[in-house]
Amino acid sequence: MMGFDTYAVSPWMGVTGATMMVLFWGGLILLLVWDIRAAGGFRSNNADSALEVLRTRLATGDITQDEYEKTRRILQG
């Protein structure tokens, strides 16, 4: 069999393959994070529900108007 004893693999093939794998998985993770944030994410839903609970507590008399205002400012940043 002639020609097979001179077959060589470039060391750059491993570096290129590893780089492409990191770029692929990194891009996939970034796409997933972007999709979650675009859909509203977890944080905005929690802030809205916390304000809704706060309004309900004010309406039922569990907290005073001052407590409501103080907590609302904290929740809204």
N, C-alpha and C positions, 0 to 999 in steps of 0.2 A: 504494500500500500504506500503509495508515494504521496507526499504533500502533507500528511497529517502530523508529522513530527515537528513541523515548523509553525503549527497553529499557536498563536499567542493571543491573550486577552489583555487589552489595555487597562491599566489601573484606573483610568478615568471613567471606565464603564461603571465601576462600583460607586464612585463619587457621584456621578450623574444619576444613577438609579436611586441612591439614597436621597439626593436633593429633590428629585421628582416625587418621591414618596412623601417626604416632609411637606412639600408644597401642596400635594393633593390632599392629605389629611388636614393640614392647616386651613386650606381653603374650604374644605367641607365643614369644619368646625365653625369657621367664621360665617359661612352661609347659614348654618343652623342658628347661631346667636343672632344674626341679623333678622332672620325670620321670626324668632321669638319676640324680639323687640318691636318689629313692625306689626305684629299681631296684638300688641298692647302690653305684652310682658306680664310679669308677676307683680312688679312693684306698683304700677298704676292701678291695678285692680284692688290691691290691698289698701292703698291710700283712699280710694273711693269708698270702699266698704267701711273703712274706719270712720270716715266722715259721716257716713250714713248711720252707723251705730251711735256716733256722738250726737247727731240730730235727734235720734230716737230717744236717747237718754235725757236730752234737754226737754223734749216734748212730754215725756212721762214724769218729769220732775225729779229724776235721779240726781241731776247736777244743776248747779245754778248757772245763770247767764255768764257770770265772770269765769267760772270753771270752763264753760263751753268755749268762750273766746280764747282763753289761754291755751287750751288743748288744740283748738282749731289752728291757731298760729303755729304751734309746734308741728302739727301734722302737715301743714302746707309749706313748711320750711321757712 
